[in-house]
Amino acid sequence: MAVAIEFTIYINLIKSINCFVMKNIFSILLFFSCITLYSQYQLDSAWIYENYTKREEMIEMRDGIKLYTAIYTPKDNAENHPIMFMRTPYSCNPYGVDQYPVRWYKTGWKRYFKEKYIVVMQDVRGRFMSEGKFEDVRPFIKNKKKKTDIDEASDTYDAIDWMIKNIAFNNGKVGMMGISYPGFYASMGAVSNHPALIAVSPQAPVTDWFIGDDFHHNGAFFLMDGFHFYSGFGKPRPKPTTQGEPSYAIPGDDAYDFYLRTGAMQNFTKLMGKENAFWNDMMKHPNYDDWWKARDARRSFNDVKPAVLFVGGLFDAEDCWGAWNAYKAMEIQSPSTNNKLVMGPWFHGSWDERVDGSQLGNVQFGSATSTWYQDNVQLPFFNYHLKGVGSKDPISEATIFFTGENQWKNFSEWPPKQTRKVEYFLLEKNQVSSKIISKPKTKFSTYISDPAHPVPYREDVGLSRTVEYMCDDQRFTSRRPDVLTYRSDILEEAITLAGPIEVDLDVSISTTDADFIVKIIDQFPQDFSYGNNKTDYPMKSYEMMVRGEVLRGKYRNSMEKPEPFKPGQNTKVKFTLPDIAHTFQIGHKLVIQIQSTWFPLVDRNPQQFADIYHCKDDAFKKSDITIFHDGQLHQSKIVLPVLD
């Protein structure tokens, strides 16, 4: 009925063309542009309506709680079909058996409809139309002994069990996938080990929210993401609903100004309110304690039966860490699992074809990488395991896109065997080199970190956290006195990096705590040009951030037991940046940046050893930061994974 009404509206719009004929040519062109878009939108909506049947079920879990589940089954029953299953906290809309999704044609999901998969979407426990109580990154229960011992793995198992028994014309094989939070539920599905679950793809999966994903990186709180997300998502849902909650409406259009004026973290907690359960729980757990460890998805990765394909983006601002490290954990903890990894030049979730993956911000990748991935990796992965297409597994162990040279490469393991660790030393005159100066004239570099004037994470003014900042031009930070910038000579040979980067700094600070942000940057040549008209940004000498990461200094030795710095005392600060896959071409420069604020991306450290979540506005102090490079005992360096 709904689709018929929409087509009537469409016909009426066609008839209204006559109203435009007498208008100016701009109005006519604008009208036909809108009609073209509307036509595409409606024809795809009609296609799924004509070829699929929708039903809605409340599937009962082992403890009696029922979960809303939308099931789309092909009308063509000439053969049995595999099931593609996704569990989400973000809603299975549209609700109603006569309401069909119209957004799927813009994403990789269209392939599974056209391949005649049975498509199943489920609201997870306690979200939207499902019963029960929601719990963020619900801890996995290894030894379940009673019906009330439920987790996301058990809910997945129970849902699949019901589907196999109650959906007609299924072939007994189920696949799961999901991006971001649904990626976490895909990971939990993999460890459910239901015998019908054959292939799972956790994509940008939420894995550990203290070490590297979303809201914390090495103990530092990612303020913009955390506040924006939980001011809406964290609101209580007293009963099933089809509607979500809006996030806090930040006044004005300058996020930097808003977050700075709001002040200390306790002021953001007041804005959240007492009923925002998970935010308030986070504020009670400032260190990596058992509460956080229980929410590390990797602790469940043992004896996993389905084939697994981890997917992530090299420039994912939210869950880049999770994709790399979930794959690595499964390799170690479940060595017999058919476990694969794909990483492309994407922002969060963009490989689902919301964009074609040929460009991010000002940086170009030379081809439609998202489309290539969908056609050559994701669809063949599921078709092979669920439909028996092909005589051998079509996916390499690691399929990785290397920026800089813009090439896909296949490996038998990740990081590749062919990598070697090469030390690059921070030197006097703001230089970086693989050759050390044993007796430099200048043995250290200094800057003043001032929380009242933090280094912005982006050059321009804006309200939302951008996706492009992950590869943005860093020339604006190079010009600040509170950022140290070390440059190599012009490269005479290309350098390809493949794997994690180790930071090894020798520092002293004038206070008892500070953050350390390290960036790996590719400086383009002075005559650089892409040779096309896809960007009008000045790309000559562009400083592309390839990877940036933060360590909250007090966690330098332990995430569980923070330690203060002793003012003025030499201290080792070591941590690891997430993996990169990038080639610094001949004629480019390798650039290393060090700073202590990255705002409002990361919350401000008061630079005093304290529980930052409960500091007052007057707690913030300046700190004199010294980075040593004396060529001997106190030498700072970056260890790069060079691919031969």
C-alpha positions as CSV (number, residue, x, y, z in Angstrom):
1,M,0.0,0.0,0.0
2,A,2.7,2.4,1.0
3,V,4.7,1.9,-2.3
4,A,1.5,2.3,-4.3
5,I,0.8,5.6,-2.7
6,E,4.4,6.7,-3.3
7,F,4.1,5.9,-7.0
8,T,0.9,7.9,-7.2
9,I,2.8,10.9,-5.8
10,Y,5.5,10.2,-8.3
11,I,3.0,10.3,-11.2
12,N,1.5,13.5,-9.9
13,L,4.9,15.0,-9.8
14,I,5.4,14.0,-13.5
15,K,2.1,15.8,-14.4
16,S,3.3,18.9,-12.7
17,I,6.0,19.5,-15.3
18,N,3.7,21.8,-17.2
19,C,3.8,24.1,-14.2
20,F,7.5,24.6,-14.8
21,V,7.6,25.0,-18.6
22,M,6.9,28.7,-18.4
23,K,9.6,29.2,-15.7
24,N,13.2,30.0,-16.4
25,I,15.6,27.3,-17.6
26,F,17.3,27.0,-14.1
27,S,14.0,26.0,-12.6
28,I,13.4,23.4,-15.3
29,L,16.8,21.9,-14.9
30,L,16.5,21.8,-11.1
31,F,13.1,20.1,-11.4
32,F,14.4,17.3,-13.7
33,S,17.4,16.8,-11.4
34,C,15.0,16.2,-8.5
35,I,12.8,14.0,-10.6
36,T,15.8,11.8,-11.6
37,L,16.9,11.4,-8.0
38,Y,13.3,10.7,-6.8
39,S,12.8,8.2,-9.6
40,Q,15.9,6.2,-8.7
41,Y,14.9,6.3,-5.1
42,Q,11.4,5.0,-5.8
43,L,12.3,2.4,-8.4
44,D,14.7,0.7,-6.0
45,S,12.1,0.8,-3.3
46,A,9.6,-0.8,-5.7
47,W,12.2,-3.5,-6.6
48,I,12.5,-4.8,-3.1
49,Y,8.7,-4.6,-2.6
50,E,8.1,-6.6,-5.8
51,N,10.8,-9.3,-5.2
52,Y,10.7,-9.7,-1.4
53,T,8.2,-10.4,1.3
54,K,8.6,-8.8,4.7
55,R,7.6,-10.2,8.1
56,E,8.2,-9.0,11.6
57,E,8.7,-11.4,14.5
58,M,9.4,-11.1,18.3
59,I,11.9,-13.9,18.7
60,E,12.1,-15.3,22.2
61,M,15.5,-15.7,23.9
62,R,16.4,-18.4,26.4
63,D,15.4,-16.1,29.4
64,G,12.0,-15.2,27.9
65,I,12.9,-11.8,26.5
66,K,11.7,-11.2,23.0
67,L,13.7,-9.3,20.3
68,Y,12.1,-7.5,17.4
69,T,13.3,-9.0,14.1
70,A,12.6,-7.9,10.5
71,I,12.8,-10.7,7.9
72,Y,13.0,-10.1,4.2
73,T,12.5,-13.3,2.1
74,P,12.8,-13.6,-1.7
75,K,9.5,-14.4,-3.5
76,D,11.5,-16.7,-5.8
77,N,11.5,-20.1,-4.0
78,A,13.0,-22.1,-6.9
79,E,15.9,-22.8,-4.6
80,N,16.9,-22.5,-0.9
81,H,18.6,-19.3,0.2
82,P,21.3,-18.4,2.7
83,I,20.5,-15.9,5.5
84,M,22.4,-12.6,5.9
85,F,21.9,-11.5,9.5
86,M,22.7,-8.1,11.2
87,R,22.1,-7.2,14.8
88,T,22.0,-3.5,15.7
89,P,21.4,-0.9,18.4
90,Y,20.6,1.7,15.8
91,S,17.1,0.5,14.7
92,C,15.8,-1.9,12.1
93,N,13.5,0.8,10.6
94,P,11.3,1.1,8.8
95,Y,8.8,-0.7,11.1
96,G,5.6,-2.2,9.8
97,V,5.2,-5.2,7.4
98,D,4.1,-2.9,4.6
99,Q,7.2,-0.6,5.1
100,Y,10.2,-1.5,3.0
101,P,13.7,-0.1,3.2
102,V,14.7,2.5,0.5
103,R,18.2,3.2,1.6
104,W,19.7,-0.2,0.9
105,Y,20.4,0.5,-2.8
106,K,23.0,3.1,-1.8
107,T,25.1,0.5,0.1
108,G,26.7,-2.9,-0.4
109,W,23.5,-4.5,1.0
110,K,22.0,-4.3,-2.5
111,R,24.2,-7.1,-3.6
112,Y,22.6,-9.5,-1.1
113,F,19.1,-8.7,-2.1
114,K,20.0,-9.1,-5.8
115,E,21.8,-12.4,-4.9
116,K,18.5,-13.5,-3.3
117,Y,19.7,-13.8,0.2
118,I,17.2,-13.9,3.0
119,V,18.0,-10.6,4.9
120,V,17.3,-10.4,8.6
121,M,17.7,-7.4,10.8
122,Q,17.3,-7.4,14.6
123,D,17.1,-4.7,17.3
124,V,19.4,-5.9,20.1
125,R,18.1,-6.4,23.6
126,G,16.8,-3.2,25.1
127,R,17.0,-1.0,22.0
128,F,14.1,0.3,19.9
129,M,11.4,-2.4,19.5
130,S,13.1,-5.2,21.4
131,E,12.3,-6.1,25.0
132,G,14.8,-6.3,27.9
133,K,17.5,-4.1,29.3
134,F,20.2,-2.7,27.1
135,E,23.8,-2.9,28.3
136,D,26.7,-1.2,26.4
137,V,29.3,-3.6,25.1
138,R,27.7,-6.3,27.2
139,P,30.4,-8.5,28.7
140,F,30.8,-12.1,27.3
141,I,30.0,-14.9,29.8
142,K,32.3,-17.8,29.0
143,N,30.7,-20.5,31.2
144,K,26.9,-20.1,31.0
145,K,25.2,-22.3,33.6
146,K,21.6,-21.0,33.8
147,K,19.0,-19.4,31.5
148,T,19.7,-15.9,33.0
149,D,23.3,-16.1,31.9
150,I,22.8,-14.2,28.7
151,D,25.1,-12.1,26.6
152,E,25.2,-11.0,22.9
153,A,26.6,-14.4,21.9
154,S,23.7,-16.3,23.5
155,D,21.1,-13.9,21.9
156,T,22.8,-14.4,18.5
157,Y,22.7,-18.2,19.0
158,D,19.0,-18.2,20.0
159,A,18.0,-15.9,17.1
160,I,19.8,-18.1,14.5
161,D,18.4,-21.2,16.0
162,W,14.9,-19.8,15.6
163,M,15.6,-18.6,12.0
164,I,16.8,-21.9,10.8
165,K,13.7,-23.6,12.1
166,N,11.1,-21.0,11.2
167,I,12.1,-19.3,8.0
168,A,11.1,-21.3,5.0
169,F,13.4,-22.0,2.0
170,N,16.6,-21.3,3.9
171,N,19.6,-23.4,3.0
172,G,20.8,-23.9,6.6
173,K,23.6,-21.4,6.3
174,V,23.9,-18.0,8.0
175,G,26.3,-15.1,7.5
176,M,26.6,-12.1,9.8
177,M,28.1,-8.7,9.2
178,G,27.9,-5.2,10.8
179,I,29.9,-2.0,10.9
180,S,31.0,-0.3,14.2
181,Y,28.6,-1.2,17.0
182,P,27.0,-3.8,14.8
183,G,30.5,-5.0,14.2
184,F,30.8,-5.7,17.9
185,Y,27.6,-7.8,17.6
186,A,29.1,-9.6,14.6
187,S,32.2,-10.4,16.7
188,M,29.9,-11.7,19.5
189,G,28.0,-13.7,16.9
190,A,31.2,-15.4,15.7
191,V,31.9,-16.7,19.2
192,S,28.4,-18.0,19.6
193,N,29.5,-20.9,17.5
194,H,26.0,-21.8,16.3
195,P,26.6,-24.7,13.8
196,A,24.6,-22.8,11.1
197,L,26.7,-19.7,11.4
198,I,29.3,-20.2,8.6
199,A,30.8,-16.8,7.9
200,V,31.1,-13.6,9.8
201,S,32.4,-10.2,8.9
202,P,33.0,-7.8,11.9
203,Q,33.7,-4.4,10.2
204,A,35.3,-1.5,12.2
205,P,34.2,-3.6,15.2
206,V,34.0,-1.9,18.6
207,T,36.6,-3.9,20.4
208,D,38.1,-2.1,23.4
209,W,36.7,1.3,24.4
210,F,39.6,2.2,26.7
211,I,42.7,1.2,24.7
212,G,41.9,2.3,21.1
213,D,38.3,2.5,19.9
214,D,35.8,5.4,19.9
215,F,35.9,7.0,23.3
216,H,39.4,6.3,24.7
217,H,42.8,6.0,23.0
218,N,45.5,4.9,25.4
219,G,43.5,6.2,28.3
220,A,42.8,9.7,26.8
221,F,39.1,10.5,26.5
222,F,37.9,11.4,23.0
223,L,35.6,14.2,24.1
224,M,33.9,15.2,20.8
225,D,32.9,11.6,20.0
226,G,32.0,10.6,23.5
227,F,29.9,13.6,24.3
228,H,28.1,13.8,21.0
229,F,27.3,10.1,20.9
230,Y,26.2,9.5,24.5
231,S,24.2,12.7,24.9
232,G,21.7,11.0,22.6
233,F,22.4,7.3,22.6
234,G,22.9,7.2,26.4
235,K,19.4,8.4,27.2
236,P,17.2,5.8,28.9
237,R,14.5,3.9,26.9
238,P,11.8,3.0,29.4
239,K,9.8,1.0,26.9
240,P,10.0,-0.3,23.3
241,T,9.9,2.5,20.7
242,T,10.5,3.2,17.1
243,Q,12.1,6.6,17.8
244,G,15.6,7.4,18.9
245,E,16.8,10.3,21.0
246,P,18.6,13.4,19.7
247,S,22.0,14.4,20.8
248,Y,22.8,17.6,22.8
249,A,22.3,20.6,20.5
250,I,25.6,22.5,20.7
251,P,25.0,26.2,20.4
252,G,26.6,28.1,17.6
253,D,28.9,26.6,14.9
254,D,32.3,26.5,16.7
255,A,32.9,23.2,18.5
256,Y,36.3,24.4,19.7
257,D,34.8,27.4,21.4
258,F,31.9,25.4,23.0
259,Y,34.1,22.6,24.4
260,L,36.7,25.1,25.7
261,R,34.0,27.3,27.4
262,T,32.3,24.3,28.9
263,G,35.5,23.5,30.7
264,A,36.3,20.5,32.9
265,M,34.9,17.1,32.3
266,Q,32.6,17.3,35.3
267,N,30.7,20.1,33.5
268,F,30.0,17.8,30.6
269,T,28.7,15.2,33.1
270,K,26.2,17.7,34.4
271,L,25.0,18.3,30.9
272,M,24.5,14.6,30.4
273,G,22.3,14.2,33.5
274,K,21.9,11.6,36.2
275,E,20.0,9.1,34.0
276,N,22.8,8.7,31.4
277,A,24.0,5.4,32.8
278,F,27.0,4.4,30.7
279,W,28.5,7.9,30.7
280,N,28.2,8.0,34.5
281,D,29.8,4.5,34.7
282,M,32.7,5.7,32.5
283,M,33.2,8.6,34.9
284,K,33.5,6.1,37.8
285,H,36.2,4.1,36.0
286,P,39.0,6.4,34.9
287,N,41.6,3.6,34.7
288,Y,41.7,0.3,32.9
289,D,40.1,-1.8,35.6
290,D,38.1,-5.1,35.6
291,W,35.0,-3.2,34.5
292,W,36.7,-2.1,31.3
293,K,38.5,-5.4,30.7
294,A,35.2,-7.3,30.8
295,R,34.1,-5.2,27.9
296,D,37.1,-6.1,25.7
297,A,35.6,-8.2,22.9
298,R,39.0,-10.0,22.4
299,R,38.6,-11.9,25.6
300,S,36.0,-14.1,23.9
301,F,38.0,-15.0,20.8
302,N,38.7,-18.7,21.6
303,D,37.9,-21.7,19.4
304,V,35.9,-19.7,16.9
305,K,34.2,-21.9,14.3
306,P,32.9,-19.6,11.5
307,A,35.1,-18.1,8.8
308,V,35.9,-14.5,9.8
309,L,36.6,-11.5,7.7
310,F,37.7,-8.4,9.7
311,V,37.3,-5.1,7.7
312,G,38.5,-1.6,8.6
313,G,39.5,1.8,7.3
314,L,43.1,3.2,7.3
315,F,41.5,6.6,8.1
316,D,38.7,5.4,10.4
317,A,38.5,8.1,13.1
318,E,36.4,5.8,15.3
319,D,37.3,2.1,15.2
320,C,40.6,1.8,13.2
321,W,42.3,0.2,16.2
322,G,39.6,-2.5,16.6
323,A,39.9,-3.8,13.1
324,W,43.6,-4.3,13.3
325,N,43.8,-5.7,16.8
326,A,40.7,-7.9,16.7
327,Y,42.2,-9.7,13.7
328,K,45.6,-10.1,15.5
329,A,43.9,-11.4,18.7
330,M,41.9,-14.0,16.8
331,E,45.1,-15.2,15.1
332,I,46.7,-15.8,18.5
333,Q,43.7,-17.0,20.5
334,S,42.0,-19.1,17.8
335,P,44.7,-20.2,15.4
336,S,42.6,-22.7,13.6
337,T,40.0,-20.2,12.6
338,N,39.8,-19.2,8.9
339,N,40.5,-15.6,9.8
340,K,41.1,-12.8,7.2
341,L,41.8,-9.0,7.2
342,V,40.9,-6.3,4.8
343,M,42.0,-2.6,5.3
344,G,41.3,0.1,2.7
345,P,41.7,3.9,2.4
346,W,38.4,4.6,4.1
347,F,36.7,6.6,6.8
348,H,34.3,4.9,9.2
349,G,32.1,2.5,7.3
350,S,32.6,4.1,3.9
351,W,33.5,0.8,2.3
352,D,29.7,0.0,2.3
353,E,29.6,2.3,-0.8
354,R,28.1,5.4,0.7
355,V,31.0,6.8,-1.3
356,D,33.1,5.1,-4.0
357,G,36.3,5.3,-2.0
358,S,38.3,7.2,-4.6
359,Q,39.1,10.1,-2.4
360,L,39.1,11.3,1.2
361,G,39.2,15.1,1.8
362,N,42.1,16.3,-0.4
363,V,43.8,13.0,-0.8
364,Q,43.1,10.8,-3.8
365,F,43.4,7.0,-4.1
366,G,43.2,6.5,-7.9
367,S,40.3,4.2,-8.1
368,A,36.8,3.3,-6.6
369,T,38.2,1.3,-3.8
370,S,34.9,0.8,-2.0
371,T,33.2,-0.7,-5.1
372,W,36.3,-2.9,-5.8
373,Y,36.1,-4.2,-2.2
374,Q,32.4,-5.0,-2.4
375,D,32.7,-6.8,-5.8
376,N,36.1,-8.6,-5.2
377,V,36.2,-9.3,-1.5
378,Q,33.0,-9.1,0.6
379,L,30.5,-10.6,-1.8
380,P,32.9,-13.4,-2.9
381,F,33.6,-14.2,0.8
382,F,30.0,-14.7,1.6
383,N,29.0,-16.4,-1.7
384,Y,31.9,-18.9,-1.3
385,H,31.0,-19.9,2.3
386,L,27.2,-19.6,2.1
387,K,26.3,-20.4,-1.5
388,G,29.3,-22.6,-2.6
389,V,30.4,-20.3,-5.4
390,G,33.9,-21.1,-6.5
391,S,36.2,-24.1,-6.0
392,K,38.6,-22.5,-3.5
393,D,38.6,-19.7,-0.9
394,P,38.9,-16.5,-2.9
395,I,40.2,-14.2,-0.2
396,S,43.9,-13.7,0.8
397,E,44.9,-13.7,4.4
398,A,45.4,-10.0,4.4
399,T,44.2,-7.7,1.6
400,I,45.6,-4.2,2.3
401,F,45.5,-1.0,0.3
402,F,48.7,1.1,0.5
403,T,48.2,4.8,0.3
404,G,51.0,6.8,-1.3
405,E,51.3,4.3,-4.1
406,N,47.6,3.6,-4.2
407,Q,47.8,-0.2,-4.7
408,W,46.1,-3.2,-3.2
409,K,48.5,-5.8,-1.9
410,N,47.9,-9.4,-0.7
411,F,49.9,-11.0,2.2
412,S,50.0,-14.4,3.8
413,E,50.0,-12.8,7.3
414,W,49.9,-9.4,8.9
415,P,52.1,-7.6,9.7
416,P,54.0,-9.1,6.7
417,K,57.1,-11.2,7.3
418,Q,59.1,-8.9,5.0
419,T,59.0,-6.0,7.4
420,R,61.9,-4.9,9.5
421,K,62.0,-2.4,12.4
422,V,64.0,0.7,11.5
423,E,64.8,3.4,14.0
424,Y,64.3,7.0,13.0
425,F,65.9,9.4,15.4
426,L,64.7,12.9,16.4
427,L,67.6,15.2,15.9
428,E,68.7,18.8,16.3
429,K,67.5,21.4,13.9
430,N,64.1,19.6,13.8
431,Q,65.4,16.8,11.7
432,V,64.5,13.1,11.6
433,S,66.8,10.5,10.2
434,S,67.7,6.8,10.4
435,K,71.3,8.0,11.1
436,I,72.0,9.3,14.6
437,I,74.2,12.3,15.5
438,S,76.3,11.0,18.4
439,K,77.4,14.5,19.7
440,P,74.8,17.0,18.7
441,K,75.2,20.7,19.6
442,T,71.5,20.9,20.6
443,K,70.4,18.0,22.9
444,F,66.7,18.8,23.4
445,S,63.7,20.6,22.0
446,T,61.0,22.3,24.2
447,Y,57.5,23.7,24.0
448,I,54.9,25.0,26.4
449,S,51.7,23.0,26.6
450,D,48.8,25.4,27.7
451,P,45.4,23.8,28.3
452,A,43.8,27.3,28.0
453,H,45.0,27.5,24.4
454,P,45.0,23.9,23.1
455,V,46.2,22.8,19.6
456,P,43.1,22.4,17.4
457,Y,42.7,19.1,15.6
458,R,41.5,20.9,12.4
459,E,42.4,24.1,10.7
460,D,39.0,25.6,10.1
461,V,35.9,26.2,12.3
462,G,33.2,23.6,12.5
463,L,30.6,22.0,14.7
464,S,31.0,18.3,14.0
465,R,34.1,16.0,14.2
466,T,35.2,15.6,10.6
467,V,36.1,12.3,8.9
468,E,38.7,14.0,6.8
469,Y,41.0,15.0,9.7
470,M,42.6,11.6,9.6
471,C,44.5,12.7,6.4
472,D,44.2,16.4,6.7
473,D,47.0,18.9,5.8
474,Q,49.1,19.5,9.0
475,R,50.8,22.7,7.9
476,F,48.6,24.7,10.3
477,T,50.0,22.9,13.3
478,S,53.6,23.1,12.0
479,R,53.3,26.8,12.5
480,R,52.4,26.6,16.2
481,P,55.0,27.1,18.9
482,D,53.5,24.3,21.0
483,V,54.1,21.7,18.3
484,L,57.5,20.1,17.5
485,T,57.9,19.2,13.8
486,Y,60.8,17.0,12.7
487,R,61.5,16.6,8.9
488,S,63.6,14.2,6.9
489,D,65.7,15.2,4.0
490,I,64.0,14.8,0.6
491,L,63.7,11.0,0.1
492,E,65.9,9.6,-2.6
493,E,64.3,6.1,-2.2
494,A,60.7,5.2,-1.5
495,I,59.9,3.9,2.0
496,T,56.9,1.6,2.5
497,L,55.6,1.1,6.0
498,A,53.5,-1.9,6.9
499,G,52.4,-2.5,10.5
500,P,52.3,-0.7,13.9
501,I,54.6,2.2,14.8
502,E,56.5,2.3,18.0
503,V,57.1,5.6,19.8
504,D,60.1,5.8,22.2
505,L,60.5,9.3,23.7
506,D,62.8,10.5,26.4
507,V,61.1,13.5,28.0
508,S,60.8,15.7,31.0
509,I,57.9,17.9,32.0
510,S,57.5,20.6,34.6
511,T,54.2,19.1,36.0
512,T,53.0,15.7,37.1
513,D,51.1,14.7,33.9
514,A,50.8,15.5,30.2
515,D,49.5,14.0,27.0
516,F,51.7,13.0,24.1
517,I,50.3,13.1,20.6
518,V,52.6,11.8,17.8
519,K,51.8,12.1,14.1
520,I,53.3,10.4,11.1
521,I,53.1,12.8,8.2
522,D,53.9,12.6,4.4
523,Q,55.1,15.9,3.1
524,F,54.4,16.2,-0.7
525,P,56.9,17.8,-3.0
526,Q,56.8,21.5,-3.8
527,D,55.7,20.7,-7.4
528,F,53.1,18.1,-6.5
529,S,49.9,17.8,-8.5
530,Y,47.3,15.1,-9.0
531,G,46.9,16.3,-12.6
532,N,43.1,16.5,-12.5
533,N,40.4,18.8,-11.3
534,K,39.2,16.8,-8.3
535,T,40.5,19.3,-5.8
536,D,41.3,23.0,-5.8
537,Y,43.2,22.8,-2.5
538,P,46.9,23.8,-2.7
539,M,48.5,20.3,-2.7
540,K,52.1,21.6,-3.3
541,S,54.0,20.7,-0.1
542,Y,50.8,19.2,1.4
543,E,51.5,17.6,4.8
544,M,49.2,14.5,4.8
545,M,48.7,13.0,8.2
546,V,49.1,9.2,7.8
547,R,48.6,8.3,11.4
548,G,48.2,10.2,14.7
549,E,47.7,8.8,18.2
550,V,47.7,10.0,21.8
551,L,49.0,8.6,25.1
552,R,47.8,10.0,28.4
553,G,51.2,10.2,30.0
554,K,50.3,8.8,33.4
555,Y,49.5,5.5,31.6
556,R,53.0,5.2,30.1
557,N,53.8,2.1,32.2
558,S,50.4,0.7,33.0
559,M,46.8,1.4,31.9
560,E,45.7,-0.2,35.2
561,K,48.0,1.8,37.6
562,P,48.7,5.4,36.5
563,E,51.8,7.0,37.7
564,P,52.7,10.7,38.1
565,F,55.7,12.2,36.5
566,K,58.4,13.7,38.6
567,P,58.8,17.3,37.5
568,G,62.1,17.9,35.7
569,Q,63.2,14.2,35.7
570,N,64.0,12.3,32.5
571,T,61.2,9.8,31.8
572,K,60.7,7.2,29.1
573,V,57.4,7.5,27.2
574,K,56.7,4.5,25.0
575,F,53.5,3.5,23.2
576,T,52.3,2.1,19.9
577,L,50.4,3.8,17.1
578,P,47.8,1.7,15.1
579,D,49.1,0.0,12.0
580,I,49.7,1.9,8.8
581,A,50.1,0.9,5.2
582,H,51.7,3.7,3.3
583,T,54.5,4.5,0.9
584,F,56.5,7.7,1.1
585,Q,57.5,8.2,-2.5
586,I,60.8,9.6,-3.8
587,G,60.8,13.4,-3.6
588,H,58.6,13.4,-0.5
589,K,59.6,13.9,3.2
590,L,58.9,11.9,6.3
591,V,57.6,14.3,9.0
592,I,57.1,13.6,12.7
593,Q,55.0,15.9,14.9
594,I,54.8,15.9,18.7
595,Q,52.3,18.0,20.7
596,S,50.4,17.7,24.0
597,T,46.9,18.9,23.1
598,W,44.5,17.9,20.3
599,F,41.3,19.7,20.9
600,P,38.4,19.2,21.2
601,L,39.1,15.8,19.7
602,V,40.8,14.8,23.0
603,D,39.8,16.2,26.4
604,R,42.2,18.5,28.0
605,N,44.7,17.0,30.5
606,P,45.0,19.4,33.5
607,Q,48.7,18.4,33.5
608,Q,48.4,17.5,37.1
609,F,48.2,13.9,38.3
610,A,44.5,13.5,39.1
611,D,41.2,11.9,38.3
612,I,40.6,14.0,35.3
613,Y,36.9,13.2,35.2
614,H,36.3,15.0,38.4
615,C,38.8,17.9,38.2
616,K,37.5,21.4,38.6
617,D,38.0,24.3,36.2
618,D,41.0,25.7,38.1
619,A,43.0,22.5,37.9
620,F,44.5,23.1,34.5
621,K,48.1,24.2,34.5
622,K,50.8,25.0,31.8
623,S,53.6,22.5,31.4
624,D,57.1,22.9,30.0
625,I,57.6,19.8,27.8
626,T,61.2,18.8,26.8
627,I,62.0,16.1,24.2
628,F,65.6,14.9,24.5
629,H,67.8,13.9,21.6
630,D,71.4,13.9,22.9
631,G,72.5,11.0,20.6
632,Q,73.4,8.8,23.6
633,L,71.5,8.0,26.8
634,H,68.5,10.3,26.3
635,Q,67.6,9.8,22.6
636,S,64.0,10.0,21.3
637,K,63.1,7.9,18.3
638,I,60.3,6.5,16.3
639,V,60.5,2.8,15.2
640,L,59.0,2.3,11.8
641,P,57.9,-1.1,10.2
642,V,59.7,-0.9,6.8
643,L,58.5,-3.3,4.1
644,D,61.3,-4.6,2.0
